[in-house]
Structure formats: structure tokens, C-alpha cells
């Protein structure tokens, strides 16, 4: 299920690492697709909030993109505190 969200050959972390490094990590199975998905969700949420989209509406939009995730799951992802 996660594999369909992270397209092969496309670097979803291009703002963090180069395509070459991503391809190398992916070829060695060192990419955690769930973590990449969560990063993308947090980034989209942050962008929507910066464009004056309400938090609940932003989460609803993300739920439409990831229908297998519950509202509370997305809320936990976007408000997760990084240590």
C-alpha cells in the first residue's frame, strides 16, 4: 500500500537529498516508505497552513489523498514532535 504512494524513480525527498543519493539508498532498501510518506504529509500540511488553510480542512484534504489513514492518525503525524 505504501509503495503506491512513493513512486519508484521519483525522489520525494528532493528538498533534502540529491536524486543520486536517494536512488542509492532505495536500491539498498534503506528508504523507510512510511517515514517518507509522513514527511510528505507534514510538508503538505505546513504548506497549506502557510496559505491560511484551517488545520481541520488541511487534515481533511490530506485524508482525501491518503484515504486509508484516519483523521486522528494524520493529526498525530502533522503534530508529531521531533526529538
Secondary structure by P-SEA (a helix, b strand, c coil): ccccccccccccccccccaaaaaaaaaaccccaaaaaaaaaaaaaaaaaaacccaaaaaaaaaaacccccaaaaaaaaacccc
